[in-house]
Structures are given as structure tokens and as C-alpha cells.
């Protein structure tokens, strides 16, 4: 399963996964049911889908039999097997759910599918849409450019880990923690706690300088790995520590010259609020 993400329909989250081998979007059926039936919580949506699924089975509907399950992130942050359906299967499920949102949802499904296929044909569209999303959230142009570069650096690192036999999931997380702790002095969880984050992406809440040093740590880890070619997980862990330590030395040098810490407790909301206030102050001065 690739490209697991949350899509929004009328500001309501729908968990999705793009399966590269099939070139197909899969959608969480429970999430769709919750939106269409306007259930107040996930339990209500699960019960509705359970009753509907049993009814469809009794009617001999092959749709339920053909529905797959994929691991998707649940509310508690853990990945659990979830009933999923393709766009075509969802359209048939929607027909069994009386809802005024049915037609808008059908149009939304078509749009999601079209955008993903466009991105497969022209990857630059992915970058353009990421730019637009970050800009809408209030990030500066300079920060956005650094964030997109960070995504590329991270991709190069995970490609290298794949070559070295590192497994996605737990092993990725352990090595990422190793890198983060070596350059920042904190694990990823401790870093998130400092910024008051829960499930939010840590990199999306870093300052430009934090982002640059994190990129340096990951890029250095990639280069060391290419040279040393670690063959075991423990060897990969040592390389991750070395890459992070190099960026840690850079952080100390920067702090020594600037006289202030690189790592900040401010998260994206706080940093963007500061930028907004600064722009408003400048505008006031110009007007006056």
C-alpha cells in the first residue's frame, strides 16, 4: 500500500490509500458512511455499515464479498485493518444509502481519481498542489521551498534504507528517532511534546533553521550509508546516529555564533501567527 492519506470532503476526513500496483484509490467505507449518514461518531458509522453489510450479504450482493481490507490509521494513532472500497464499489454502496450528500460525493470521487491520475502522469502537479496547500495554511514562500526540498531529502533517505533492507514502519521510526536525537538532543516524541504536538507532522512545525538542520542530518545519513553500505539493522542504526551527529555539530556551531538556541518550542500555528502580525505591523507603518 502506498500514499496513505486523508482526503477532505466538505471538510470531513476520508482515509484513502493509493495502491500503485493497481493504480487505484481505496477509500475507508466507514468514513464514507459516517459522512453520508451524518453520524456523530465513528461507532455510529461502524454500526450503520455493519447493518448495511449484513443486509447486502443477505441479498446476495457480491459487492461486500469483493470489498478489501487495508491497514489505516485509526483515531488512537494505530494502524488497523479497515474495510475499503474502490471508487466504483463506493458508488454502488452509496446507492444503498439514502443521503442528500450522495450526488456531491460522487462528483468528489471523480475529482480525487482524476487528480491522482494527473499526478502520476505529471509529478510536477504533486509539487504544485503541495505548494498551494502550504500557502493556504499561511507558510512563507521561503519556508515552503525548504519543506519541499526536505521531502525530497527524506525520499532519498528512505530509498537508501529500502536498499539496505530496513523495514517500513517500526524500523523507519527507530532510525528516524536516532537521527533526530543525535542532532537535536531529543527523540521525535520529545520534540513533538516540546512544540505541543500530538499527531501533527513534526517537520511541518519546524522553523526554517530547524528544517535545514533536519535535512542536513538526513542527507548526511544517506551519504554515509551509500559509502558504508550497512548490512544489518544495527549497522543502519549506527549510520543514522553518525548522520544526525554531524548535523548536531552544525547546530552547536550555529548556536555558539548566534547566542541563541536553534530549537524552538513554537509550532506552525504560533510561527505563522507571528508572521501575520509582522506583516500587519509593516502595513500599518506604510499606511501611516
GIMO-V773315 format. One record per residue. N is the residue number from 1. D_CENTER is the distance of its C-alpha to the mean C-alpha in Angstrom with 1 decimal. Layout:
# GIMO-V773315
N,D_CENTER ; N,D_CENTER
This chain:
# GIMO-V773315
1,14.1 ; 2,11.7 ; 3,8.6 ; 4,7.8 ; 5,6.3 ; 6,8.2 ; 7,11.0 ; 8,13.6 ; 9,17.3 ; 10,19.6 ; 11,16.9 ; 12,16.6 ; 13,13.3 ; 14,13.6 ; 15,11.5 ; 16,11.7 ; 17,11.7 ; 18,13.2 ; 19,15.9 ; 20,17.1 ; 21,20.5 ; 22,21.4 ; 23,19.7 ; 24,18.9 ; 25,16.3 ; 26,16.5 ; 27,16.2 ; 28,16.5 ; 29,20.3 ; 30,20.3 ; 31,17.8 ; 32,20.0 ; 33,23.1 ; 34,22.1 ; 35,21.6 ; 36,24.8 ; 37,26.9 ; 38,25.6 ; 39,25.5 ; 40,25.1 ; 41,23.0 ; 42,21.3 ; 43,24.6 ; 44,26.5 ; 45,24.2 ; 46,24.5 ; 47,28.3 ; 48,28.6 ; 49,26.8 ; 50,29.0 ; 51,32.1 ; 52,31.2 ; 53,30.3 ; 54,33.7 ; 55,35.5 ; 56,34.1 ; 57,35.1 ; 58,38.6 ; 59,38.9 ; 60,38.2 ; 61,35.1 ; 62,33.5 ; 63,30.1 ; 64,29.3 ; 65,30.5 ; 66,28.2 ; 67,25.0 ; 68,22.6 ; 69,20.4 ; 70,17.0 ; 71,15.0 ; 72,12.3 ; 73,11.0 ; 74,13.9 ; 75,14.8 ; 76,15.8 ; 77,12.5 ; 78,14.2 ; 79,13.7 ; 80,16.8 ; 81,18.6 ; 82,18.4 ; 83,20.7 ; 84,19.2 ; 85,21.0 ; 86,21.0 ; 87,21.8 ; 88,25.4 ; 89,25.5 ; 90,23.9 ; 91,26.6 ; 92,29.2 ; 93,27.7 ; 94,27.6 ; 95,31.3 ; 96,32.0 ; 97,30.4 ; 98,32.5 ; 99,30.2 ; 100,30.7 ; 101,27.0 ; 102,27.6 ; 103,28.4 ; 104,25.7 ; 105,23.2 ; 106,24.8 ; 107,24.4 ; 108,20.7 ; 109,20.3 ; 110,22.3 ; 111,20.2 ; 112,16.9 ; 113,18.7 ; 114,20.5 ; 115,17.6 ; 116,15.9 ; 117,19.3 ; 118,19.9 ; 119,16.9 ; 120,18.2 ; 121,21.6 ; 122,20.6 ; 123,17.4 ; 124,18.3 ; 125,17.3 ; 126,13.6 ; 127,14.3 ; 128,16.5 ; 129,14.2 ; 130,11.6 ; 131,14.7 ; 132,15.8 ; 133,12.8 ; 134,12.9 ; 135,16.7 ; 136,16.8 ; 137,15.1 ; 138,18.0 ; 139,16.8 ; 140,19.7 ; 141,20.2 ; 142,20.7 ; 143,17.5 ; 144,15.5 ; 145,17.4 ; 146,16.7 ; 147,12.9 ; 148,13.1 ; 149,15.5 ; 150,13.3 ; 151,10.8 ; 152,14.0 ; 153,15.4 ; 154,12.6 ; 155,13.0 ; 156,16.7 ; 157,16.5 ; 158,14.7 ; 159,17.2 ; 160,19.9 ; 161,18.9 ; 162,19.0 ; 163,22.5 ; 164,23.6 ; 165,22.7 ; 166,19.9 ; 167,18.2 ; 168,14.5 ; 169,13.5 ; 170,16.1 ; 171,17.6 ; 172,14.5 ; 173,13.9 ; 174,17.7 ; 175,17.9 ; 176,15.1 ; 177,17.0 ; 178,20.1 ; 179,19.1 ; 180,17.8 ; 181,21.0 ; 182,23.2 ; 183,22.4 ; 184,21.7 ; 185,23.9 ; 186,21.2 ; 187,18.8 ; 188,15.1 ; 189,16.1 ; 190,19.1 ; 191,17.4 ; 192,15.1 ; 193,18.3 ; 194,20.1 ; 195,17.8 ; 196,17.9 ; 197,14.3 ; 198,13.3 ; 199,9.9 ; 200,8.6 ; 201,6.8 ; 202,10.2 ; 203,10.2 ; 204,9.8 ; 205,12.8 ; 206,14.9 ; 207,18.1 ; 208,18.9 ; 209,21.1 ; 210,18.7 ; 211,16.1 ; 212,19.1 ; 213,20.3 ; 214,17.0 ; 215,17.0 ; 216,20.7 ; 217,20.0 ; 218,17.6 ; 219,19.9 ; 220,22.9 ; 221,21.7 ; 222,21.2 ; 223,24.7 ; 224,26.4 ; 225,25.0 ; 226,26.4 ; 227,29.7 ; 228,30.0 ; 229,28.5 ; 230,27.7 ; 231,28.7 ; 232,27.6 ; 233,24.7 ; 234,26.9 ; 235,27.6 ; 236,23.9 ; 237,23.6 ; 238,26.5 ; 239,25.1 ; 240,21.8 ; 241,24.1 ; 242,26.2 ; 243,23.4 ; 244,22.2 ; 245,25.8 ; 246,26.5 ; 247,24.0 ; 248,25.4 ; 249,28.8 ; 250,27.6 ; 251,26.2 ; 252,29.6 ; 253,31.4 ; 254,29.6 ; 255,30.3 ; 256,33.9 ; 257,34.4 ; 258,32.7 ; 259,34.0 ; 260,30.8 ; 261,27.6 ; 262,24.5 ; 263,22.1 ; 264,21.9 ; 265,21.2 ; 266,20.1 ; 267,16.6 ; 268,15.3 ; 269,17.4 ; 270,20.4 ; 271,20.2 ; 272,19.8 ; 273,22.6 ; 274,24.7 ; 275,24.2 ; 276,25.2 ; 277,28.3 ; 278,29.3 ; 279,29.2 ; 280,31.2 ; 281,33.7 ; 282,34.2 ; 283,34.8 ; 284,37.3 ; 285,39.2 ; 286,39.4 ; 287,40.7 ; 288,43.2
